Amino acid sequence: MKSDDPMTEDTDIAAPRLRDVPNWLYLLREFEALYRHGSPGGSKLIRAHRKKVRDALSRLLACDPAIAMRAPASKPVVAHMSRALDMGERGAMQGMARALREVRADLTWEYGYEKVPKALGQKYAYCEVAGPLGPVKSADLILGFVLFAPNTTYPQHSHKEIEESYISVAGAWSENDAAVYAPGSLILNKPGDEHRITTGEFDPCLLAYAWVGSHEKLAAPGMKLTATRKARREQGI
């Protein structure tokens, strides 16, 4: 039945559902496959995290959420995106890389911090694909991607009350200088875990990420970089 209210009609037209935008649906299905079929490596904590993400994503797909497109936005590091996708499409994460390529023109790249060091601003950005900021609206799960230029150090940081995992799509990287992770690897950071990311010298690094937490915390994560040792000394911390 057609509404007599033109405002209602405009709202209906402007709010397609996930099933109406196949490229976004296929991208979320790639996330679902990663968290359903990937190995926990014998870790109970990773197995439990995979289930949390998988269950939240299953609920999201079942409710066919609204799509609210944001204005596309770029950052300097996006110049490395083509190379990252090319690498991803030749490796273990080719399905994810191909699905991401289909929506790349609609991504909103951002920093997430009020103040970003100038050097980092040239070499890092992330985009949210499902979550409070959309475009796929979700209250209890955030899914997205983070892109790093070659030879990048993403400073020490943590997420209060948010459980986070990264899965490599393309490029080699390390966390806390502990090991080198290849495409397909999953790293879990429990709430409050301090972590630092470094990337290889010659190629960009593209990571898919998932955040699970309370509605309130995911809507306002309050992202902050951990103060350096020098800054802590100067502040008397």
C-alpha positions in Angstrom: 0.0 0.0 0.0 1.4 3.4 -1.0 1.8 5.9 1.8 0.2 9.4 1.5 3.1 10.8 3.5 6.0 11.7 1.1 8.4 11.6 4.0 7.6 8.0 4.6 8.0 7.1 1.0 11.5 8.8 0.9 12.5 7.0 4.0 11.5 3.6 2.6 13.3 4.2 -0.6 16.5 5.4 1.2 16.7 2.3 3.5 17.2 -0.9 1.5 17.7 -4.1 3.4 20.8 -6.3 3.3 19.1 -8.7 0.9 18.6 -5.8 -1.6 22.4 -5.1 -1.8 24.0 -8.4 -2.7 27.6 -7.2 -2.6 27.3 -6.3 1.1 25.6 -9.6 1.8 28.3 -11.6 0.1 31.0 -9.7 2.0 29.3 -10.6 5.3 29.0 -14.2 4.2 32.8 -14.3 3.8 33.1 -13.2 7.4 30.7 -15.9 8.4 32.7 -18.5 6.6 35.9 -17.4 8.2 34.6 -17.6 11.7 32.6 -20.8 11.1 35.3 -22.9 9.3 38.6 -21.5 10.5 40.6 -23.5 13.0 40.9 -22.3 16.7 44.3 -23.9 16.8 43.4 -25.9 19.8 42.7 -22.7 21.9 39.5 -22.7 24.0 39.6 -18.9 24.1 39.8 -18.6 20.3 37.1 -21.2 19.9 34.8 -19.3 22.3 35.6 -16.0 20.5 34.8 -17.5 17.1 31.5 -18.7 18.4 30.6 -15.3 19.8 31.3 -13.7 16.4 29.6 -16.4 14.5 26.4 -16.3 16.7 26.2 -12.5 16.5 26.7 -12.5 12.8 24.1 -15.3 12.3 21.6 -13.1 14.2 22.5 -10.1 12.1 22.1 -12.0 8.8 18.8 -13.5 10.0 17.2 -10.1 10.7 18.1 -8.7 7.3 19.3 -5.3 8.7 18.9 -1.9 7.1 21.7 -0.6 4.9 22.5 3.1 5.6 25.3 4.1 3.3 27.8 6.8 4.5 29.6 9.1 2.2 32.7 7.3 0.9 35.9 8.8 2.3 39.6 8.1 1.6 42.9 8.4 3.5 46.4 8.4 2.1 47.0 4.7 2.9 44.2 3.8 0.5 46.8 4.3 -2.3 48.0 0.8 -1.2 44.6 -0.9 -1.5 44.9 -2.2 -5.0 48.2 -3.9 -4.2 46.7 -5.4 -1.0 43.7 -6.8 -2.9 45.8 -8.2 -5.6 47.9 -10.0 -3.0 44.8 -11.2 -1.3 43.2 -12.6 -4.4 46.3 -14.7 -5.1 46.3 -16.3 -1.7 44.3 -18.2 1.0 41.9 -15.2 1.5 40.9 -14.8 -2.1 37.2 -15.0 -1.4 37.3 -12.2 1.1 39.6 -10.1 -1.1 37.3 -10.4 -4.1 34.2 -9.6 -2.1 35.9 -6.5 -0.6 36.9 -5.3 -4.1 33.2 -5.2 -5.1 32.4 -2.6 -2.4 35.7 -0.7 -2.3 34.3 2.4 -3.9 31.7 2.7 -1.1 34.0 2.4 1.9 34.4 5.1 4.5 38.0 5.1 5.6 38.8 6.8 8.9 41.2 7.0 11.8 39.0 6.6 14.9 41.2 8.8 17.1 40.7 12.5 17.9 44.5 13.0 17.4 46.6 10.9 15.0 50.3 11.3 14.8 51.2 12.8 11.4 53.3 9.8 10.3 50.6 7.3 11.3 48.0 9.3 9.4 49.9 8.6 6.2 50.1 4.8 6.8 47.0 3.6 8.5 43.2 3.7 8.2 40.2 1.5 8.9 36.7 1.1 7.6 33.6 -0.3 9.4 31.3 -2.5 7.3 28.9 -3.7 10.0 28.3 -2.0 13.3 26.7 1.1 14.9 28.2 3.3 12.1 27.1 0.9 9.3 26.6 0.7 6.5 25.2 -2.6 7.7 23.6 -1.7 11.0 24.6 -3.9 14.0 24.5 -3.1 17.7 26.4 -6.0 19.3 29.1 -6.8 16.6 31.5 -4.7 14.6 33.2 -6.0 11.5 35.6 -4.1 9.3 39.0 -3.8 7.8 42.2 -2.1 8.7 44.9 -1.2 6.1 48.6 -0.5 6.8 51.3 0.7 4.4 54.6 -1.2 4.3 57.0 -0.7 7.2 54.3 0.6 9.6 54.2 0.5 13.3 50.7 0.9 14.8 51.4 2.1 18.3 50.6 0.3 21.6 46.8 0.4 22.4 44.0 -1.6 24.0 40.2 -1.8 23.9 38.4 -1.6 27.2 35.5 -4.1 27.4 35.9 -5.0 23.8 37.1 -8.4 22.6 38.9 -8.2 19.3 40.3 -10.5 16.6 42.2 -9.8 13.5 42.4 -12.2 10.5 45.1 -11.5 7.8 43.7 -10.9 4.3 47.0 -9.9 2.7 50.6 -9.1 3.8 52.8 -10.2 6.7 52.6 -8.6 10.1 53.5 -9.2 13.7 51.8 -8.3 17.0 54.0 -7.3 20.0 57.1 -8.6 18.1 56.0 -12.1 19.0 55.7 -13.9 15.6 55.1 -13.3 11.9 51.5 -13.9 10.8 50.5 -14.9 7.2 47.1 -14.5 5.4 44.5 -16.6 7.1 46.0 -16.2 10.6 43.8 -15.1 13.5 45.0 -13.1 16.5 42.7 -12.7 19.5 43.0 -9.7 21.9 41.0 -10.0 25.1 39.5 -6.8 26.6 42.3 -4.6 27.9 45.2 -6.5 26.2 47.9 -4.1 25.1 49.1 -4.7 21.6 51.2 -3.2 18.9 51.2 -4.1 15.2 54.2 -3.9 12.8 54.1 -4.7 9.1 56.7 -5.9 6.6 59.1 -3.6 4.7 57.8 -4.1 1.1 54.1 -4.8 1.0 50.9 -3.4 2.6 48.9 -5.4 5.1 45.2 -5.7 5.1 43.4 -7.2 8.1 39.8 -8.1 8.7 38.7 -7.5 12.3 35.8 -8.3 14.6 34.8 -6.6 17.8 32.3 -8.0 20.3 31.1 -6.2 23.4 28.2 -4.4 24.9 25.9 -2.2 22.8 27.1 0.9 24.8 30.8 0.2 24.4 30.7 -0.7 20.7 28.7 2.5 20.0 31.4 4.6 21.8 34.7 2.7 22.1 36.7 5.7 23.1 39.8 4.7 21.1 43.1 6.0 22.5 46.7 5.2 21.8 48.8 4.2 24.8 51.2 6.8 25.9 54.8 6.1 25.1 57.3 5.4 27.8 58.8 8.9 27.3 55.4 10.5 27.5 54.5 8.6 30.6 57.7 9.8 32.3 57.0 13.4 31.3 53.5 13.1 32.8 54.8 11.4 35.9 52.7 8.2 35.3 
